[in-house]
């Protein structure tokens, strides 16, 4: 899959999601940037999951602290 490198050095990769037509139309009418919204929601979800993981198993390091950037569940 093709990647795009921004001037900041951040590498991006396109992904495809399937949404109900009504949801996509509502987001478009509301002027919601779906890419930015998905990106923010994923970051928040990962942070929440990492915090929950660390509370349940304090012996495991936080992925952010170790620099582990492996993807979980596919391309985003």
mmCIF file of the N, C-alpha and C atoms, coordinates in Angstrom:
data_MODEL
# 
_entry.id   MODEL 
# 
loop_
_atom_site.group_PDB 
_atom_site.id 
_atom_site.type_symbol 
_atom_site.label_atom_id 
_atom_site.label_alt_id 
_atom_site.label_comp_id 
_atom_site.label_asym_id 
_atom_site.label_entity_id 
_atom_site.label_seq_id 
_atom_site.pdbx_PDB_ins_code 
_atom_site.Cartn_x 
_atom_site.Cartn_y 
_atom_site.Cartn_z 
_atom_site.occupancy 
_atom_site.B_iso_or_equiv 
_atom_site.pdbx_formal_charge 
_atom_site.auth_seq_id 
_atom_site.auth_comp_id 
_atom_site.auth_asym_id 
_atom_site.auth_atom_id 
_atom_site.pdbx_PDB_model_num 
ATOM 1   N N  . UNK A 1 1  ? 0.849   -1.170 0.000  1.00 0.00 ? 1  UNK A N  1 
ATOM 2   C CA . UNK A 1 1  ? 0.000   0.000  0.000  1.00 0.00 ? 1  UNK A CA 1 
ATOM 3   C C  . UNK A 1 1  ? 0.899   1.238  0.000  1.00 0.00 ? 1  UNK A C  1 
ATOM 4   N N  . UNK A 1 2  ? 0.496   2.235  -0.762 1.00 0.00 ? 2  UNK A N  1 
ATOM 5   C CA . UNK A 1 2  ? 1.292   3.451  -0.903 1.00 0.00 ? 2  UNK A CA 1 
ATOM 6   C C  . UNK A 1 2  ? 1.286   4.266  0.390  1.00 0.00 ? 2  UNK A C  1 
ATOM 7   N N  . UNK A 1 3  ? 2.429   4.867  0.662  1.00 0.00 ? 3  UNK A N  1 
ATOM 8   C CA . UNK A 1 3  ? 2.542   5.738  1.825  1.00 0.00 ? 3  UNK A CA 1 
ATOM 9   C C  . UNK A 1 3  ? 2.858   7.144  1.348  1.00 0.00 ? 3  UNK A C  1 
ATOM 10  N N  . UNK A 1 4  ? 2.646   8.089  2.235  1.00 0.00 ? 4  UNK A N  1 
ATOM 11  C CA . UNK A 1 4  ? 2.922   9.495  1.936  1.00 0.00 ? 4  UNK A CA 1 
ATOM 12  C C  . UNK A 1 4  ? 3.703   10.061 3.113  1.00 0.00 ? 4  UNK A C  1 
ATOM 13  N N  . UNK A 1 5  ? 4.819   10.705 2.831  1.00 0.00 ? 5  UNK A N  1 
ATOM 14  C CA . UNK A 1 5  ? 5.615   11.320 3.886  1.00 0.00 ? 5  UNK A CA 1 
ATOM 15  C C  . UNK A 1 5  ? 5.381   12.824 3.863  1.00 0.00 ? 5  UNK A C  1 
ATOM 16  N N  . UNK A 1 6  ? 4.968   13.361 4.986  1.00 0.00 ? 6  UNK A N  1 
ATOM 17  C CA . UNK A 1 6  ? 4.722   14.803 5.097  1.00 0.00 ? 6  UNK A CA 1 
ATOM 18  C C  . UNK A 1 6  ? 6.026   15.522 5.386  1.00 0.00 ? 6  UNK A C  1 
ATOM 19  N N  . UNK A 1 7  ? 6.016   16.841 5.259  1.00 0.00 ? 7  UNK A N  1 
ATOM 20  C CA . UNK A 1 7  ? 7.224   17.634 5.508  1.00 0.00 ? 7  UNK A CA 1 
ATOM 21  C C  . UNK A 1 7  ? 7.686   17.512 6.952  1.00 0.00 ? 7  UNK A C  1 
ATOM 22  N N  . UNK A 1 8  ? 6.789   17.097 7.842  1.00 0.00 ? 8  UNK A N  1 
ATOM 23  C CA . UNK A 1 8  ? 7.141   16.908 9.249  1.00 0.00 ? 8  UNK A CA 1 
ATOM 24  C C  . UNK A 1 8  ? 7.905   15.607 9.477  1.00 0.00 ? 8  UNK A C  1 
ATOM 25  N N  . UNK A 1 9  ? 7.958   14.757 8.420  1.00 0.00 ? 9  UNK A N  1 
ATOM 26  C CA . UNK A 1 9  ? 8.605   13.466 8.555  1.00 0.00 ? 9  UNK A CA 1 
ATOM 27  C C  . UNK A 1 9  ? 7.630   12.359 8.917  1.00 0.00 ? 9  UNK A C  1 
ATOM 28  N N  . UNK A 1 10 ? 6.397   12.720 9.261  1.00 0.00 ? 10 UNK A N  1 
ATOM 29  C CA . UNK A 1 10 ? 5.370   11.739 9.609  1.00 0.00 ? 10 UNK A CA 1 
ATOM 30  C C  . UNK A 1 10 ? 4.964   10.971 8.353  1.00 0.00 ? 10 UNK A C  1 
ATOM 31  N N  . UNK A 1 11 ? 4.899   9.653  8.441  1.00 0.00 ? 11 UNK A N  1 
ATOM 32  C CA . UNK A 1 11 ? 4.511   8.815  7.311  1.00 0.00 ? 11 UNK A CA 1 
ATOM 33  C C  . UNK A 1 11 ? 3.043   8.430  7.466  1.00 0.00 ? 11 UNK A C  1 
ATOM 34  N N  . UNK A 1 12 ? 2.275   8.615  6.403  1.00 0.00 ? 12 UNK A N  1 
ATOM 35  C CA . UNK A 1 12 ? 0.847   8.311  6.399  1.00 0.00 ? 12 UNK A CA 1 
ATOM 36  C C  . UNK A 1 12 ? 0.572   7.194  5.402  1.00 0.00 ? 12 UNK A C  1 
ATOM 37  N N  . UNK A 1 13 ? -0.449  6.400  5.702  1.00 0.00 ? 13 UNK A N  1 
ATOM 38  C CA . UNK A 1 13 ? -0.871  5.331  4.808  1.00 0.00 ? 13 UNK A CA 1 
ATOM 39  C C  . UNK A 1 13 ? -2.388  5.394  4.681  1.00 0.00 ? 13 UNK A C  1 
ATOM 40  N N  . UNK A 1 14 ? -2.894  5.289  3.471  1.00 0.00 ? 14 UNK A N  1 
ATOM 41  C CA . UNK A 1 14 ? -4.340  5.329  3.244  1.00 0.00 ? 14 UNK A CA 1 
ATOM 42  C C  . UNK A 1 14 ? -4.988  4.060  3.784  1.00 0.00 ? 14 UNK A C  1 
ATOM 43  N N  . UNK A 1 15 ? -6.214  4.203  4.223  1.00 0.00 ? 15 UNK A N  1 
ATOM 44  C CA . UNK A 1 15 ? -6.979  3.052  4.682  1.00 0.00 ? 15 UNK A CA 1 
ATOM 45  C C  . UNK A 1 15 ? -8.421  3.225  4.234  1.00 0.00 ? 15 UNK A C  1 
ATOM 46  N N  . UNK A 1 16 ? -9.165  2.183  4.270  1.00 0.00 ? 16 UNK A N  1 
ATOM 47  C CA . UNK A 1 16 ? -10.565 2.213  3.831  1.00 0.00 ? 16 UNK A CA 1 
ATOM 48  C C  . UNK A 1 16 ? -11.439 1.725  4.983  1.00 0.00 ? 16 UNK A C  1 
ATOM 49  N N  . UNK A 1 17 ? -12.520 2.440  5.237  1.00 0.00 ? 17 UNK A N  1 
ATOM 50  C CA . UNK A 1 17 ? -13.476 1.991  6.244  1.00 0.00 ? 17 UNK A CA 1 
ATOM 51  C C  . UNK A 1 17 ? -14.861 1.944  5.612  1.00 0.00 ? 17 UNK A C  1 
ATOM 52  N N  . UNK A 1 18 ? -15.727 1.149  6.174  1.00 0.00 ? 18 UNK A N  1 
ATOM 53  C CA . UNK A 1 18 ? -17.099 1.035  5.696  1.00 0.00 ? 18 UNK A CA 1 
ATOM 54  C C  . UNK A 1 18 ? -18.015 1.624  6.752  1.00 0.00 ? 18 UNK A C  1 
ATOM 55  N N  . UNK A 1 19 ? -18.843 2.589  6.321  1.00 0.00 ? 19 UNK A N  1 
ATOM 56  C CA . UNK A 1 19 ? -19.773 3.265  7.213  1.00 0.00 ? 19 UNK A CA 1 
ATOM 57  C C  . UNK A 1 19 ? -21.181 3.139  6.649  1.00 0.00 ? 19 UNK A C  1 
ATOM 58  N N  . UNK A 1 20 ? -22.176 3.153  7.519  1.00 0.00 ? 20 UNK A N  1 
ATOM 59  C CA . UNK A 1 20 ? -23.544 3.243  7.003  1.00 0.00 ? 20 UNK A CA 1 
ATOM 60  C C  . UNK A 1 20 ? -23.690 4.552  6.226  1.00 0.00 ? 20 UNK A C  1 
ATOM 61  N N  . UNK A 1 21 ? -24.394 4.510  5.105  1.00 0.00 ? 21 UNK A N  1 
ATOM 62  C CA . UNK A 1 21 ? -24.561 5.676  4.244  1.00 0.00 ? 21 UNK A CA 1 
ATOM 63  C C  . UNK A 1 21 ? -25.095 6.861  5.038  1.00 0.00 ? 21 UNK A C  1 
ATOM 64  N N  . UNK A 1 22 ? -26.071 6.612  5.899  1.00 0.00 ? 22 UNK A N  1 
ATOM 65  C CA . UNK A 1 22 ? -26.681 7.696  6.669  1.00 0.00 ? 22 UNK A CA 1 
ATOM 66  C C  . UNK A 1 22 ? -25.663 8.387  7.568  1.00 0.00 ? 22 UNK A C  1 
ATOM 67  N N  . UNK A 1 23 ? -24.779 7.612  8.174  1.00 0.00 ? 23 UNK A N  1 
ATOM 68  C CA . UNK A 1 23 ? -23.765 8.177  9.064  1.00 0.00 ? 23 UNK A CA 1 
ATOM 69  C C  . UNK A 1 23 ? -22.794 9.059  8.280  1.00 0.00 ? 23 UNK A C  1 
ATOM 70  N N  . UNK A 1 24 ? -22.372 8.586  7.124  1.00 0.00 ? 24 UNK A N  1 
ATOM 71  C CA . UNK A 1 24 ? -21.461 9.370  6.294  1.00 0.00 ? 24 UNK A CA 1 
ATOM 72  C C  . UNK A 1 24 ? -22.131 10.668 5.835  1.00 0.00 ? 24 UNK A C  1 
ATOM 73  N N  . UNK A 1 25 ? -23.384 10.583 5.417  1.00 0.00 ? 25 UNK A N  1 
ATOM 74  C CA . UNK A 1 25 ? -24.109 11.769 4.969  1.00 0.00 ? 25 UNK A CA 1 
ATOM 75  C C  . UNK A 1 25 ? -24.281 12.778 6.103  1.00 0.00 ? 25 UNK A C  1 
ATOM 76  N N  . UNK A 1 26 ? -24.610 12.297 7.289  1.00 0.00 ? 26 UNK A N  1 
ATOM 77  C CA . UNK A 1 26 ? -24.770 13.186 8.440  1.00 0.00 ? 26 UNK A CA 1 
ATOM 78  C C  . UNK A 1 26 ? -23.464 13.881 8.779  1.00 0.00 ? 26 UNK A C  1 
ATOM 79  N N  . UNK A 1 27 ? -22.362 13.142 8.746  1.00 0.00 ? 27 UNK A N  1 
ATOM 80  C CA . UNK A 1 27 ? -21.051 13.731 9.042  1.00 0.00 ? 27 UNK A CA 1 
ATOM 81  C C  . UNK A 1 27 ? -20.696 14.785 8.001  1.00 0.00 ? 27 UNK A C  1 
ATOM 82  N N  . UNK A 1 28 ? -20.956 14.492 6.741  1.00 0.00 ? 28 UNK A N  1 
ATOM 83  C CA . UNK A 1 28 ? -20.659 15.442 5.670  1.00 0.00 ? 28 UNK A CA 1 
ATOM 84  C C  . UNK A 1 28 ? -21.488 16.717 5.829  1.00 0.00 ? 28 UNK A C  1 
ATOM 85  N N  . UNK A 1 29 ? -22.790 16.556 6.111  1.00 0.00 ? 29 UNK A N  1 
ATOM 86  C CA . UNK A 1 29 ? -23.672 17.719 6.292  1.00 0.00 ? 29 UNK A CA 1 
ATOM 87  C C  . UNK A 1 29 ? -23.249 18.557 7.499  1.00 0.00 ? 29 UNK A C  1 
ATOM 88  N N  . UNK A 1 30 ? -22.708 17.896 8.521  1.00 0.00 ? 30 UNK A N  1 
ATOM 89  C CA . UNK A 1 30 ? -22.285 18.595 9.734  1.00 0.00 ? 30 UNK A CA 1 
ATOM 90  C C  . UNK A 1 30 ? -20.893 19.209 9.573  1.00 0.00 ? 30 UNK A C  1 
ATOM 91  N N  . UNK A 1 31 ? -20.245 18.955 8.438  1.00 0.00 ? 31 UNK A N  1 
ATOM 92  C CA . UNK A 1 31 ? -18.914 19.507 8.204  1.00 0.00 ? 31 UNK A CA 1 
ATOM 93  C C  . UNK A 1 31 ? -17.829 18.828 9.017  1.00 0.00 ? 31 UNK A C  1 
ATOM 94  N N  . UNK A 1 32 ? -18.056 17.575 9.373  1.00 0.00 ? 32 UNK A N  1 
ATOM 95  C CA . UNK A 1 32 ? -17.085 16.835 10.189 1.00 0.00 ? 32 UNK A CA 1 
ATOM 96  C C  . UNK A 1 32 ? -15.990 16.269 9.294  1.00 0.00 ? 32 UNK A C  1 
ATOM 97  N N  . UNK A 1 33 ? -14.749 16.515 9.662  1.00 0.00 ? 33 UNK A N  1 
ATOM 98  C CA . UNK A 1 33 ? -13.598 15.956 8.964  1.00 0.00 ? 33 UNK A CA 1 
ATOM 99  C C  . UNK A 1 33 ? -13.430 14.529 9.489  1.00 0.00 ? 33 UNK A C  1 
ATOM 100 N N  . UNK A 1 34 ? -13.854 13.559 8.682  1.00 0.00 ? 34 UNK A N  1 
ATOM 101 C CA . UNK A 1 34 ? -13.853 12.168 9.149  1.00 0.00 ? 34 UNK A CA 1 
ATOM 102 C C  . UNK A 1 34 ? -12.449 11.629 9.380  1.00 0.00 ? 34 UNK A C  1 
ATOM 103 N N  . UNK A 1 35 ? -11.483 12.041 8.568  1.00 0.00 ? 35 UNK A N  1 
ATOM 104 C CA . UNK A 1 35 ? -10.113 11.581 8.750  1.00 0.00 ? 35 UNK A CA 1 
ATOM 105 C C  . UNK A 1 35 ? -9.566  12.057 10.091 1.00 0.00 ? 35 UNK A C  1 
ATOM 106 N N  . UNK A 1 36 ? -9.719  13.346 10.372 1.00 0.00 ? 36 UNK A N  1 
ATOM 107 C CA . UNK A 1 36 ? -9.218  13.900 11.634 1.00 0.00 ? 36 UNK A CA 1 
ATOM 108 C C  . UNK A 1 36 ? -9.961  13.294 12.823 1.00 0.00 ? 36 UNK A C  1 
ATOM 109 N N  . UNK A 1 37 ? -11.268 13.098 12.665 1.00 0.00 ? 37 UNK A N  1 
ATOM 110 C CA . UNK A 1 37 ? -12.071 12.530 13.755 1.00 0.00 ? 37 UNK A CA 1 
ATOM 111 C C  . UNK A 1 37 ? -11.644 11.106 14.055 1.00 0.00 ? 37 UNK A C  1 
ATOM 112 N N  . UNK A 1 38 ? -11.429 10.301 13.019 1.00 0.00 ? 38 UNK A N  1 
ATOM 113 C CA . UNK A 1 38 ? -10.981 8.922  13.218 1.00 0.00 ? 38 UNK A CA 1 
ATOM 114 C C  . UNK A 1 38 ? -9.599  8.890  13.856 1.00 0.00 ? 38 UNK A C  1 
ATOM 115 N N  . UNK A 1 39 ? -8.700  9.748  13.373 1.00 0.00 ? 39 UNK A N  1 
ATOM 116 C CA . UNK A 1 39 ? -7.346  9.799  13.923 1.00 0.00 ? 39 UNK A CA 1 
ATOM 117 C C  . UNK A 1 39 ? -7.378  10.128 15.422 1.00 0.00 ? 39 UNK A C  1 
ATOM 118 N N  . UNK A 1 40 ? -8.166  11.152 15.789 1.00 0.00 ? 40 UNK A N  1 
ATOM 119 C CA . UNK A 1 40 ? -8.285  11.548 17.200 1.00 0.00 ? 40 UNK A CA 1 
ATOM 120 C C  . UNK A 1 40 ? -8.907  10.437 18.039 1.00 0.00 ? 40 UNK A C  1 
ATOM 121 N N  . UNK A 1 41 ? -9.951  9.792  17.513 1.00 0.00 ? 41 UNK A N  1 
ATOM 122 C CA . UNK A 1 41 ? -10.621 8.719  18.254 1.00 0.00 ? 41 UNK A CA 1 
ATOM 123 C C  . UNK A 1 41 ? -9.691  7.527  18.461 1.00 0.00 ? 41 UNK A C  1 
ATOM 124 N N  . UNK A 1 42 ? -8.903  7.187  17.447 1.00 0.00 ? 42 UNK A N  1 
ATOM 125 C CA . UNK A 1 42 ? -7.957  6.077  17.585 1.00 0.00 ? 42 UNK A CA 1 
ATOM 126 C C  . UNK A 1 42 ? -6.880  6.385  18.619 1.00 0.00 ? 42 UNK A C  1 
ATOM 127 N N  . UNK A 1 43 ? -6.353  7.603  18.593 1.00 0.00 ? 43 UNK A N  1 
ATOM 128 C CA . UNK A 1 43 ? -5.343  7.991  19.585 1.00 0.00 ? 43 UNK A CA 1 
ATOM 129 C C  . UNK A 1 43 ? -5.914  7.895  20.996 1.00 0.00 ? 43 UNK A C  1 
ATOM 130 N N  . UNK A 1 44 ? -7.137  8.411  21.170 1.00 0.00 ? 44 UNK A N  1 
ATOM 131 C CA . UNK A 1 44 ? -7.784  8.374  22.481 1.00 0.00 ? 44 UNK A CA 1 
ATOM 132 C C  . UNK A 1 44 ? -8.038  6.938  22.929 1.00 0.00 ? 44 UNK A C  1 
ATOM 133 N N  . UNK A 1 45 ? -8.511  6.095  22.012 1.00 0.00 ? 45 UNK A N  1 
ATOM 134 C CA . UNK A 1 45 ? -8.787  4.693  22.328 1.00 0.00 ? 45 UNK A CA 1 
ATOM 135 C C  . UNK A 1 45 ? -7.509  3.967  22.727 1.00 0.00 ? 45 UNK A C  1 
ATOM 136 N N  . UNK A 1 46 ? -6.440  4.199  21.965 1.00 0.00 ? 46 UNK A N  1 
ATOM 137 C CA . UNK A 1 46 ? -5.163  3.555  22.284 1.00 0.00 ? 46 UNK A CA 1 
ATOM 138 C C  . UNK A 1 46 ? -4.629  4.013  23.635 1.00 0.00 ? 46 UNK A C  1 
ATOM 139 N N  . UNK A 1 47 ? -4.764  5.309  23.925 1.00 0.00 ? 47 UNK A N  1 
ATOM 140 C CA . UNK A 1 47 ? -4.308  5.834  25.207 1.00 0.00 ? 47 UNK A CA 1 
ATOM 141 C C  . UNK A 1 47 ? -5.127  5.215  26.348 1.00 0.00 ? 47 UNK A C  1 
ATOM 142 N N  . UNK A 1 48 ? -6.434  5.140  26.164 1.00 0.00 ? 48 UNK A N  1 
ATOM 143 C CA . UNK A 1 48 ? -7.298  4.548  27.182 1.00 0.00 ? 48 UNK A CA 1 
ATOM 144 C C  . UNK A 1 48 ? -6.961  3.077  27.390 1.00 0.00 ? 48 UNK A C  1 
ATOM 145 N N  . UNK A 1 49 ? -6.793  2.343  26.280 1.00 0.00 ? 49 UNK A N  1 
ATOM 146 C CA . UNK A 1 49 ? -6.452  0.923  26.372 1.00 0.00 ? 49 UNK A CA 1 
ATOM 147 C C  . UNK A 1 49 ? -5.102  0.715  27.045 1.00 0.00 ? 49 UNK A C  1 
ATOM 148 N N  . UNK A 1 50 ? -4.107  1.565  26.709 1.00 0.00 ? 50 UNK A N  1 
ATOM 149 C CA . UNK A 1 50 ? -2.789  1.453  27.333 1.00 0.00 ? 50 UNK A CA 1 
ATOM 150 C C  . UNK A 1 50 ? -2.867  1.736  28.827 1.00 0.00 ? 50 UNK A C  1 
ATOM 151 N N  . UNK A 1 51 ? -3.643  2.741  29.207 1.00 0.00 ? 51 UNK A N  1 
ATOM 152 C CA . UNK A 1 51 ? -3.790  3.058  30.628 1.00 0.00 ? 51 UNK A CA 1 
ATOM 153 C C  . UNK A 1 51 ? -4.470  1.926  31.368 1.00 0.00 ? 51 UNK A C  1 
ATOM 154 N N  . UNK A 1 52 ? -5.497  1.326  30.773 1.00 0.00 ? 52 UNK A N  1 
ATOM 155 C CA . UNK A 1 52 ? -6.201  0.200  31.391 1.00 0.00 ? 52 UNK A CA 1 
ATOM 156 C C  . UNK A 1 52 ? -5.268  -0.993 31.503 1.00 0.00 ? 52 UNK A C  1 
ATOM 157 N N  . UNK A 1 53 ? -4.501  -1.257 30.445 1.00 0.00 ? 53 UNK A N  1 
ATOM 158 C CA . UNK A 1 53 ? -3.542  -2.359 30.428 1.00 0.00 ? 53 UNK A CA 1 
ATOM 159 C C  . UNK A 1 53 ? -2.525  -2.200 31.549 1.00 0.00 ? 53 UNK A C  1 
ATOM 160 N N  . UNK A 1 54 ? -1.987  -0.991 31.707 1.00 0.00 ? 54 UNK A N  1 
ATOM 161 C CA . UNK A 1 54 ? -0.968  -0.737 32.717 1.00 0.00 ? 54 UNK A CA 1 
ATOM 162 C C  . UNK A 1 54 ? -1.531  -0.851 34.126 1.00 0.00 ? 54 UNK A C  1 
ATOM 163 N N  . UNK A 1 55 ? -2.792  -0.457 34.334 1.00 0.00 ? 55 UNK A N  1 
ATOM 164 C CA . UNK A 1 55 ? -3.403  -0.575 35.655 1.00 0.00 ? 55 UNK A CA 1 
ATOM 165 C C  . UNK A 1 55 ? -3.644  -2.033 36.008 1.00 0.00 ? 55 UNK A C  1 
ATOM 166 N N  . UNK A 1 56 ? -4.027  -2.837 35.005 1.00 0.00 ? 56 UNK A N  1 
ATOM 167 C CA . UNK A 1 56 ? -4.308  -4.252 35.245 1.00 0.00 ? 56 UNK A CA 1 
ATOM 168 C C  . UNK A 1 56 ? -3.041  -5.082 35.363 1.00 0.00 ? 56 UNK A C  1 
ATOM 169 N N  . UNK A 1 57 ? -1.958  -4.621 34.760 1.00 0.00 ? 57 UNK A N  1 
ATOM 170 C CA . UNK A 1 57 ? -0.708  -5.361 34.773 1.00 0.00 ? 57 UNK A CA 1 
ATOM 171 C C  . UNK A 1 57 ? 0.455   -4.381 34.878 1.00 0.00 ? 57 UNK A C  1 
ATOM 172 N N  . UNK A 1 58 ? 0.716   -3.863 36.068 1.00 0.00 ? 58 UNK A N  1 
ATOM 173 C CA . UNK A 1 58 ? 1.735   -2.825 36.234 1.00 0.00 ? 58 UNK A CA 1 
ATOM 174 C C  . UNK A 1 58 ? 3.143   -3.255 35.848 1.00 0.00 ? 58 UNK A C  1 
ATOM 175 N N  . UNK A 1 59 ? 3.410   -4.541 35.718 1.00 0.00 ? 59 UNK A N  1 
ATOM 176 C CA . UNK A 1 59 ? 4.743   -5.006 35.363 1.00 0.00 ? 59 UNK A CA 1 
ATOM 177 C C  . UNK A 1 59 ? 5.041   -4.789 33.888 1.00 0.00 ? 59 UNK A C  1 
ATOM 178 N N  . UNK A 1 60 ? 3.997   -4.590 33.056 1.00 0.00 ? 60 UNK A N  1 
ATOM 179 C CA . UNK A 1 60 ? 4.186   -4.392 31.626 1.00 0.00 ? 60 UNK A CA 1 
ATOM 180 C C  . UNK A 1 60 ? 4.461   -2.921 31.335 1.00 0.00 ? 60 UNK A C  1 
ATOM 181 N N  . UNK A 1 61 ? 5.479   -2.629 30.522 1.00 0.00 ? 61 UNK A N  1 
ATOM 182 C CA . UNK A 1 61 ? 5.779   -1.232 30.189 1.00 0.00 ? 61 UNK A CA 1 
ATOM 183 C C  . UNK A 1 61 ? 4.737   -0.666 29.238 1.00 0.00 ? 61 UNK A C  1 
ATOM 184 N N  . UNK A 1 62 ? 4.563   0.630  29.281 1.00 0.00 ? 62 UNK A N  1 
ATOM 185 C CA . UNK A 1 62 ? 3.701   1.342  28.362 1.00 0.00 ? 62 UNK A CA 1 
ATOM 186 C C  . UNK A 1 62 ? 4.359   1.343  26.995 1.00 0.00 ? 62 UNK A C  1 
ATOM 187 N N  . UNK A 1 63 ? 3.612   1.070  25.909 1.00 0.00 ? 63 UNK A N  1 
ATOM 188 C CA . UNK A 1 63 ? 4.178   1.031  24.561 1.00 0.00 ? 63 UNK A CA 1 
ATOM 189 C C  . UNK A 1 63 ? 4.835   2.350  24.183 1.00 0.00 ? 63 UNK A C  1 
ATOM 190 N N  . UNK A 1 64 ? 4.264   3.467  24.630 1.00 0.00 ? 64 UNK A N  1 
ATOM 191 C CA . UNK A 1 64 ? 4.844   4.775  24.320 1.00 0.00 ? 64 UNK A CA 1 
ATOM 192 C C  . UNK A 1 64 ? 6.201   4.929  24.974 1.00 0.00 ? 64 UNK A C  1 
ATOM 193 N N  . UNK A 1 65 ? 6.355   4.398  26.180 1.00 0.00 ? 65 UNK A N  1 
ATOM 194 C CA . UNK A 1 65 ? 7.616   4.530  26.902 1.00 0.00 ? 65 UNK A CA 1 
ATOM 195 C C  . UNK A 1 65 ? 8.706   3.695  26.254 1.00 0.00 ? 65 UNK A C  1 
ATOM 196 N N  . UNK A 1 66 ? 8.332   2.555  25.640 1.00 0.00 ? 66 UNK A N  1 
ATOM 197 C CA . UNK A 1 66 ? 9.328   1.679  25.042 1.00 0.00 ? 66 UNK A CA 1 
ATOM 198 C C  . UNK A 1 66 ? 9.614   2.022  23.598 1.00 0.00 ? 66 UNK A C  1 
ATOM 199 N N  . UNK A 1 67 ? 8.776   2.924  23.018 1.00 0.00 ? 67 UNK A N  1 
ATOM 200 C CA . UNK A 1 67 ? 8.963   3.273  21.630 1.00 0.00 ? 67 UNK A CA 1 
ATOM 201 C C  . UNK A 1 67 ? 8.371   2.243  20.680 1.00 0.00 ? 67 UNK A C  1 
ATOM 202 N N  . UNK A 1 68 ? 7.620   1.295  21.194 1.00 0.00 ? 68 UNK A N  1 
ATOM 203 C CA . UNK A 1 68 ? 7.003   0.267  20.371 1.00 0.00 ? 68 UNK A CA 1 
ATOM 204 C C  . UNK A 1 68 ? 5.895   0.895  19.542 1.00 0.00 ? 68 UNK A C  1 
ATOM 205 N N  . UNK A 1 69 ? 6.052   0.880  18.231 1.00 0.00 ? 69 UNK A N  1 
ATOM 206 C CA . UNK A 1 69 ? 5.048   1.493  17.370 1.00 0.00 ? 69 UNK A CA 1 
ATOM 207 C C  . UNK A 1 69 ? 4.359   0.462  16.488 1.00 0.00 ? 69 UNK A C  1 
ATOM 208 N N  . UNK A 1 70 ? 4.424   -0.805 16.864 1.00 0.00 ? 70 UNK A N  1 
ATOM 209 C CA . UNK A 1 70 ? 3.788   -1.845 16.068 1.00 0.00 ? 70 UNK A CA 1 
ATOM 210 C C  . UNK A 1 70 ? 2.286   -1.587 16.002 1.00 0.00 ? 70 UNK A C  1 
ATOM 211 N N  . UNK A 1 71 ? 1.720   -1.826 14.807 1.00 0.00 ? 71 UNK A N  1 
ATOM 212 C CA . UNK A 1 71 ? 0.285   -1.597 14.668 1.00 0.00 ? 71 UNK A CA 1 
ATOM 213 C C  . UNK A 1 71 ? -0.488  -2.761 15.249 1.00 0.00 ? 71 UNK A C  1 
ATOM 214 N N  . UNK A 1 72 ? -1.684  -2.476 15.684 1.00 0.00 ? 72 UNK A N  1 
ATOM 215 C CA . UNK A 1 72 ? -2.553  -3.478 16.267 1.00 0.00 ? 72 UNK A CA 1 
ATOM 216 C C  . UNK A 1 72 ? -3.792  -3.592 15.404 1.00 0.00 ? 72 UNK A C  1 
ATOM 217 N N  . UNK A 1 73 ? -3.874  -4.661 14.616 1.00 0.00 ? 73 UNK A N  1 
ATOM 218 C CA . UNK A 1 73 ? -5.088  -4.920 13.877 1.00 0.00 ? 73 UNK A CA 1 
ATOM 219 C C  . UNK A 1 73 ? -5.147  -4.338 12.479 1.00 0.00 ? 73 UNK A C  1 
ATOM 220 N N  . UNK A 1 74 ? -4.058  -3.951 11.893 1.00 0.00 ? 74 UNK A N  1 
ATOM 221 C CA . UNK A 1 74 ? -4.086  -3.523 10.508 1.00 0.00 ? 74 UNK A CA 1 
ATOM 222 C C  . UNK A 1 74 ? -3.647  -2.098 10.289 1.00 0.00 ? 74 UNK A C  1 
ATOM 223 N N  . UNK A 1 75 ? -3.661  -1.728 9.040  1.00 0.00 ? 75 UNK A N  1 
ATOM 224 C CA . UNK A 1 75 ? -3.198  -0.398 8.654  1.00 0.00 ? 75 UNK A CA 1 
ATOM 225 C C  . UNK A 1 75 ? -4.204  0.671  9.004  1.00 0.00 ? 75 UNK A C  1 
ATOM 226 N N  . UNK A 1 76 ? -3.710  1.794  9.356  1.00 0.00 ? 76 UNK A N  1 
ATOM 227 C CA . UNK A 1 76 ? -4.555  2.946  9.648  1.00 0.00 ? 76 UNK A CA 1 
ATOM 228 C C  . UNK A 1 76 ? -3.996  4.142  8.930  1.00 0.00 ? 76 UNK A C  1 
# 
